[in-house]
């Protein structure tokens, strides 16, 4: 029996992870808008302004490819505290009168830190609530992430006319530093939880990270799940990046409809559906994610377009079922790193396809590009379907043997 959201939050470690995410997402959402205005004012370049928004997501690949093994081989409390404080310093440093290249260096370093922190936190989610409650815990974190992004952008939009960037960056740095206090309170000062007795810890560093990444990409079930999580929804996010040139002054309604659809989908699928139901409807969700965009080559009334976006965004909840399957196929001693790899790859794919959509729209126009990307997402889903059907859902869950845990 799955626990409810309140029951999950009563678990001290998960509650602290939840609170830390609230502070981080709120801070990064506000800082993103502020930093975008700083870069735009300094350069007048739409490309550099966009890069300022996407740089942390693209930089997360550096963390996934270099030091993500830290997520499974370090003391969670010490590492999370250090990552949180370093992120706070990077945030506060944006208040200084830095040259533009230094701001980008800080952004990229922040993205690397966030990637490692994401892997660590997702690994702790599994050990905090168990694999049976994993999908519900992820749905709660997704809901919180979306809600805090909306609040952060709204808050920044209201204050940006009244509060200058330097004091705001200082305040946001302090907010993120408070997250370190939450970590110290909520995560016990013990070695990595969840590692079974008799399993030897892996080494930490670039080679160890590469070894597990290679294992993940060579494992047939893990590889197909990663591709299904990265590519189809990344393509759809690329289509969504064209809402402004497509709908112009009414683009806000489309963006709002997308946010509502994502939140409602995560709530229904994560909170009210069982794992077997999530598995059964997963293909239909991934089709729903892209199919409504097939008619965007027509100049639709904004109300019709917003309704289609709402319906399509319900399909993003397919990720919950895929992530649940992914966790079932990961040995416990690499649960954090592989989840960090999944998260970083998904964010990077979204940024890459958003840039690709922008370039394609220069040639085809926004409407035709949205339709093209919707069709491409469906094509990828169809190509992955036979291999996904062979993934033995939830059958590999449980702690690995010592030998399996050390294989790479």
C-alpha positions as CSV (number, residue, x, y, z in Angstrom):
1,X,0.0,0.0,0.0
2,X,1.4,3.3,-1.0
3,X,1.7,6.1,1.5
4,X,0.0,9.5,1.0
5,X,1.9,12.7,0.5
6,X,1.6,13.7,4.1
7,X,2.9,10.3,5.2
8,X,5.9,10.7,3.0
9,X,6.7,14.2,4.4
10,X,6.6,12.8,8.0
11,X,9.7,10.8,7.1
12,X,12.4,13.1,8.4
13,X,15.0,12.5,5.7
14,X,12.5,12.8,2.8
15,X,11.0,15.9,4.5
16,X,14.4,17.6,4.5
17,X,15.0,16.7,0.8
18,X,11.6,18.2,0.0
19,X,12.3,21.4,1.9
20,X,15.8,21.7,0.3
21,X,14.2,21.3,-3.2
22,X,11.7,24.1,-2.4
23,X,14.5,26.5,-1.5
24,X,16.6,25.6,-4.5
25,X,14.0,25.7,-7.2
26,X,12.6,29.0,-5.8
27,X,16.1,30.5,-5.7
28,X,17.1,29.3,-9.2
29,X,13.8,30.3,-10.8
30,X,14.1,33.9,-9.5
31,X,17.8,34.1,-10.3
32,X,17.3,32.8,-13.8
33,X,14.9,35.7,-14.7
34,X,17.2,38.2,-13.0
35,X,20.3,36.9,-14.7
36,X,18.5,36.9,-18.1
37,X,17.8,40.6,-17.7
38,X,21.4,41.3,-16.7
39,X,22.8,39.5,-19.8
40,X,20.2,41.1,-22.1
41,X,21.0,44.6,-20.8
42,X,24.7,44.0,-21.1
43,X,24.7,42.4,-24.6
44,X,21.3,42.9,-26.3
45,X,21.9,39.3,-27.7
46,X,18.9,37.0,-27.7
47,X,21.3,34.0,-28.1
48,X,23.4,34.9,-25.0
49,X,20.2,35.6,-23.0
50,X,18.8,32.2,-23.9
51,X,22.2,30.6,-23.2
52,X,22.1,32.2,-19.7
53,X,18.8,30.4,-19.1
54,X,19.9,27.0,-20.6
55,X,23.6,26.9,-19.4
56,X,22.9,25.1,-16.1
57,X,20.9,22.4,-17.9
58,X,23.5,21.8,-20.5
59,X,26.3,21.9,-17.9
60,X,24.6,19.2,-15.9
61,X,26.0,16.8,-18.5
62,X,29.5,17.6,-17.2
63,X,28.4,16.4,-13.7
64,X,26.8,13.3,-15.1
65,X,30.0,12.4,-17.1
66,X,32.6,13.4,-14.5
67,X,31.9,13.1,-10.8
68,X,28.4,11.6,-10.5
69,X,29.8,8.6,-8.8
70,X,30.0,10.8,-5.7
71,X,26.2,10.4,-5.4
72,X,26.7,6.7,-4.4
73,X,30.2,6.7,-2.7
74,X,30.2,9.7,-0.4
75,X,28.6,10.5,3.0
76,X,25.3,12.0,1.9
77,X,25.1,14.6,4.7
78,X,28.6,16.0,4.2
79,X,28.4,16.0,0.4
80,X,24.9,17.6,0.3
81,X,26.0,20.3,2.7
82,X,29.1,21.1,0.7
83,X,27.2,21.2,-2.6
84,X,24.5,23.4,-1.1
85,X,27.0,25.9,0.3
86,X,29.0,26.0,-2.9
87,X,25.8,26.6,-4.9
88,X,24.9,29.4,-2.4
89,X,28.4,31.0,-3.0
90,X,27.9,30.8,-6.8
91,X,24.5,32.5,-6.4
92,X,25.7,35.2,-4.2
93,X,28.8,35.9,-6.3
94,X,26.5,37.0,-9.2
95,X,25.9,40.1,-7.1
96,X,29.5,41.2,-7.9
97,X,30.3,43.4,-10.9
98,X,31.7,40.5,-12.9
99,X,32.6,40.3,-16.6
100,X,30.1,38.3,-18.7
101,X,32.4,35.3,-19.1
102,X,32.7,35.0,-15.4
103,X,29.0,34.9,-14.9
104,X,28.8,32.1,-17.4
105,X,31.6,30.2,-15.6
106,X,29.6,30.5,-12.4
107,X,26.4,29.3,-14.2
108,X,28.2,26.2,-15.7
109,X,29.8,25.4,-12.3
110,X,26.4,25.7,-10.7
111,X,24.9,23.3,-13.2
112,X,27.6,20.8,-12.5
113,X,27.0,21.0,-8.7
114,X,23.2,20.8,-9.3
115,X,23.7,17.6,-11.4
116,X,25.6,15.8,-8.6
117,X,23.2,17.1,-6.0
118,X,20.3,15.7,-8.1
119,X,21.7,12.3,-8.3
120,X,22.4,12.2,-4.5
121,X,19.0,13.4,-3.6
122,X,17.2,11.0,-5.9
123,X,19.2,8.1,-4.5
124,X,18.2,9.3,-1.0
125,X,14.6,9.4,-2.0
126,X,14.7,5.6,-2.8
127,X,16.3,4.8,0.6
128,X,14.0,7.2,2.4
129,X,10.6,6.0,1.1
130,X,11.4,2.6,-0.5
131,X,10.9,1.5,-4.1
132,X,7.2,0.9,-3.6
133,X,6.5,4.6,-2.8
134,X,9.1,5.9,-5.2
135,X,6.7,7.0,-8.0
136,X,4.5,8.9,-5.5
137,X,7.5,10.6,-4.0
138,X,8.7,11.6,-7.4
139,X,5.3,12.9,-8.3
140,X,5.3,15.1,-5.1
141,X,8.7,16.4,-6.0
142,X,7.6,17.1,-9.5
143,X,4.5,19.0,-8.3
144,X,6.6,21.0,-5.9
145,X,9.2,21.7,-8.7
146,X,6.5,23.1,-11.0
147,X,4.7,25.1,-8.3
148,X,7.9,26.7,-7.1
149,X,9.0,27.5,-10.6
150,X,5.7,29.3,-11.2
151,X,6.0,31.1,-7.9
152,X,9.6,32.0,-8.6
153,X,8.9,33.5,-12.0
154,X,5.9,35.4,-10.7
155,X,7.8,36.7,-7.7
156,X,10.7,37.7,-9.9
157,X,8.4,39.4,-12.4
158,X,6.8,41.4,-9.6
159,X,10.0,42.5,-8.0
160,X,12.3,43.0,-10.9
161,X,11.1,46.6,-11.3
162,X,11.8,47.4,-7.7
163,X,14.7,45.3,-6.5
164,X,18.1,45.6,-8.2
165,X,19.9,42.3,-9.2
166,X,22.9,42.6,-6.7
167,X,20.8,42.6,-3.4
168,X,18.5,39.9,-4.9
169,X,21.4,37.6,-5.7
170,X,22.7,38.1,-2.2
171,X,19.3,37.2,-0.7
172,X,19.0,34.2,-2.9
173,X,22.5,33.0,-1.9
174,X,21.4,33.3,1.8
175,X,18.2,31.3,1.0
176,X,20.2,28.5,-0.6
177,X,22.6,28.5,2.4
178,X,19.6,27.9,4.6
179,X,19.0,24.8,2.7
180,X,22.4,23.5,4.0
181,X,20.9,23.9,7.5
182,X,17.9,21.8,6.5
183,X,20.3,19.1,5.3
184,X,22.2,19.1,8.6
185,X,19.0,18.7,10.5
186,X,17.3,16.1,8.3
187,X,20.0,13.7,7.0
188,X,21.7,11.5,9.6
189,X,25.6,11.7,9.8
190,X,26.1,8.2,8.7
191,X,27.7,6.5,5.6
192,X,25.6,6.1,2.5
193,X,22.3,4.5,3.5
194,X,20.8,1.6,1.6
195,X,24.1,-0.2,0.9
196,X,23.7,-3.8,1.9
197,X,26.2,-5.4,4.2
198,X,29.0,-7.2,2.3
199,X,28.8,-4.9,-0.7
200,X,32.1,-3.2,-1.3
201,X,32.0,0.5,-2.0
202,X,33.1,1.6,-5.4
203,X,35.9,4.1,-5.9
204,X,35.0,7.7,-6.5
205,X,36.2,9.9,-9.4
206,X,36.0,10.2,-13.2
207,X,36.9,6.6,-13.9
208,X,34.3,5.3,-11.5
209,X,31.7,7.6,-13.0
210,X,32.5,6.5,-16.5
211,X,32.4,2.8,-15.5
212,X,28.8,3.1,-14.2
213,X,27.7,5.3,-17.1
214,X,29.0,2.6,-19.5
215,X,27.2,-0.1,-17.5
216,X,23.9,1.9,-17.7
217,X,24.2,2.6,-21.5
218,X,25.1,-1.1,-22.2
219,X,22.4,-2.6,-20.0
220,X,19.6,-3.2,-22.5
221,X,16.7,-2.4,-20.2
222,X,18.4,0.6,-18.6
223,X,19.5,2.0,-21.9
224,X,16.0,1.8,-23.5
225,X,14.4,3.4,-20.4
226,X,17.0,6.2,-20.5
227,X,16.3,6.9,-24.2
228,X,12.5,6.9,-23.6
229,X,13.0,9.4,-20.8
230,X,15.4,11.7,-22.6
231,X,14.3,11.9,-26.2
232,X,10.5,12.0,-26.8
233,X,9.8,14.6,-24.1
234,X,12.9,16.5,-25.0
235,X,11.6,16.9,-28.5
236,X,8.2,18.1,-27.2
237,X,10.0,20.7,-25.0
238,X,11.7,21.9,-28.1
239,X,8.2,22.4,-29.7
240,X,7.0,24.2,-26.6
241,X,9.9,26.6,-26.8
242,X,8.2,28.0,-29.9
243,X,5.0,29.1,-28.2
244,X,6.0,32.8,-28.2
245,X,6.6,33.0,-31.9
246,X,3.5,30.9,-32.6
247,X,1.0,32.6,-30.3
248,X,2.7,36.0,-29.8
249,X,0.8,37.9,-27.1
250,X,-1.3,34.9,-26.2
251,X,1.8,32.6,-25.6
252,X,1.3,33.1,-21.8
253,X,-1.9,31.2,-22.0
254,X,-0.2,28.3,-23.7
255,X,2.6,28.2,-21.2
256,X,0.1,28.3,-18.3
257,X,-1.9,25.5,-19.9
258,X,1.3,23.4,-20.2
259,X,2.1,24.0,-16.5
260,X,-1.4,23.0,-15.4
261,X,-1.4,19.9,-17.5
262,X,2.0,18.7,-16.2
263,X,1.0,19.3,-12.5
264,X,-2.4,17.6,-12.9
265,X,-0.9,14.7,-14.8
266,X,1.8,14.1,-12.1
267,X,-0.9,14.3,-9.4
268,X,-3.3,11.8,-10.9
269,X,-0.6,9.3,-12.1
270,X,1.7,9.5,-9.1
271,X,-0.9,9.8,-6.3
272,X,-4.0,7.9,-7.5
273,X,-2.7,5.1,-9.8
274,X,-1.0,1.9,-8.9
275,X,2.2,0.8,-10.5
276,X,0.5,-1.8,-12.8
277,X,-1.9,0.9,-14.0
278,X,1.0,3.3,-14.7
279,X,2.7,0.5,-16.7
280,X,-0.4,-0.3,-18.7
281,X,-1.2,3.3,-19.8
282,X,2.4,4.4,-20.3
283,X,2.4,4.1,-24.1
284,X,-0.9,6.0,-24.4
285,X,0.6,8.8,-22.3
286,X,3.7,9.1,-24.5
287,X,1.4,9.2,-27.6
288,X,-0.7,11.9,-25.9
289,X,2.4,13.9,-25.2
290,X,3.1,14.5,-28.9
291,X,-0.1,13.9,-30.9
292,X,-1.9,17.2,-30.2
293,X,1.0,19.1,-31.8
294,X,0.4,17.5,-35.2
295,X,-2.2,20.1,-36.2
296,X,-0.2,23.2,-35.0
297,X,0.8,23.8,-38.7
298,X,-2.6,25.5,-38.8
299,X,-2.9,28.9,-37.1
300,X,-5.2,27.9,-34.3
301,X,-7.2,30.2,-32.1
302,X,-5.3,30.6,-28.8
303,X,-8.1,28.9,-26.8
304,X,-8.0,25.8,-29.0
305,X,-4.2,25.8,-28.9
306,X,-4.1,26.2,-25.1
307,X,-6.6,23.2,-24.8
308,X,-4.4,21.0,-27.0
309,X,-1.3,22.0,-25.0
310,X,-3.1,21.1,-21.8
311,X,-4.0,17.7,-23.1
312,X,-0.5,17.1,-24.4
313,X,1.2,18.1,-21.2
314,X,-0.8,15.4,-19.3
315,X,1.5,13.0,-21.2
316,X,4.6,14.2,-19.3
317,X,3.4,12.1,-16.4
318,X,4.6,9.1,-18.5
319,X,8.0,9.8,-17.0
320,X,6.8,8.6,-13.6
321,X,6.1,5.1,-14.9
322,X,9.4,5.0,-16.8
323,X,11.4,6.2,-13.8
324,X,9.7,3.6,-11.6
325,X,10.8,0.9,-14.1
326,X,14.3,2.4,-14.2
327,X,14.8,2.3,-10.4
328,X,13.6,-1.4,-10.5
329,X,16.6,-2.2,-12.8
330,X,19.3,-0.4,-10.9
331,X,21.5,-2.1,-8.2
332,X,21.3,-0.3,-4.9
333,X,24.9,0.8,-4.9
334,X,24.5,2.9,-8.1
335,X,21.0,4.1,-7.6
336,X,22.0,7.7,-7.2
337,X,24.4,8.0,-10.1
338,X,22.1,6.4,-12.7
339,X,19.2,8.6,-11.6
340,X,21.5,11.6,-11.8
341,X,22.5,10.5,-15.3
342,X,18.8,10.2,-16.2
343,X,18.0,13.7,-14.8
344,X,21.0,15.4,-16.4
345,X,20.4,13.8,-19.7
346,X,16.8,14.8,-19.7
347,X,17.6,18.4,-18.9
348,X,20.3,18.5,-21.5
349,X,18.0,16.9,-24.2
350,X,15.4,19.6,-23.5
351,X,18.0,22.4,-24.0
352,X,19.4,20.8,-27.1
353,X,16.0,20.3,-28.8
354,X,14.9,23.8,-27.8
355,X,17.9,25.2,-29.6
356,X,17.3,22.9,-32.5
357,X,13.6,24.0,-32.7
358,X,14.6,27.6,-32.7
359,X,17.0,27.0,-35.6
360,X,14.4,25.0,-37.6
361,X,11.8,27.6,-37.0
362,X,14.0,30.1,-38.8
363,X,13.5,28.1,-41.9
364,X,10.0,26.5,-41.6
365,X,8.2,28.9,-39.2
366,X,7.0,28.2,-35.7
367,X,3.8,26.3,-36.6
368,X,5.3,23.8,-39.0
369,X,8.3,23.2,-36.7
370,X,6.0,22.4,-33.8
371,X,4.1,19.9,-36.0
372,X,7.4,18.4,-37.2
373,X,8.7,18.0,-33.7
374,X,5.5,16.4,-32.5
375,X,5.7,13.9,-35.4
376,X,9.4,13.3,-34.6
377,X,8.5,12.5,-30.9
378,X,5.9,10.0,-32.0
379,X,8.4,8.4,-34.4
380,X,10.9,8.0,-31.6
381,X,8.2,6.6,-29.3
382,X,7.2,4.0,-32.0
383,X,10.8,3.0,-32.6
384,X,11.3,2.4,-28.8
385,X,8.0,0.6,-28.3
386,X,9.2,-3.0,-29.1
387,X,12.2,-2.8,-26.8
388,X,10.2,-1.2,-24.0
389,X,7.6,-4.0,-24.3
390,X,10.4,-6.4,-23.5
391,X,11.4,-4.6,-20.3
392,X,10.3,-6.9,-17.5
393,X,8.6,-4.3,-15.4
394,X,9.6,-4.2,-11.7
395,X,11.0,-7.7,-11.8
396,X,14.6,-6.8,-11.1
397,X,13.9,-4.7,-7.9
398,X,15.7,-5.4,-4.7
399,X,19.3,-5.4,-3.4
400,X,22.0,-6.8,-5.7
401,X,24.5,-9.4,-4.9
402,X,28.0,-8.3,-4.0
403,X,29.3,-9.4,-7.4
404,X,26.6,-7.7,-9.4
405,X,27.1,-4.5,-7.4
406,X,30.8,-4.4,-8.4
407,X,30.3,-5.2,-12.1
408,X,30.8,-2.4,-14.6
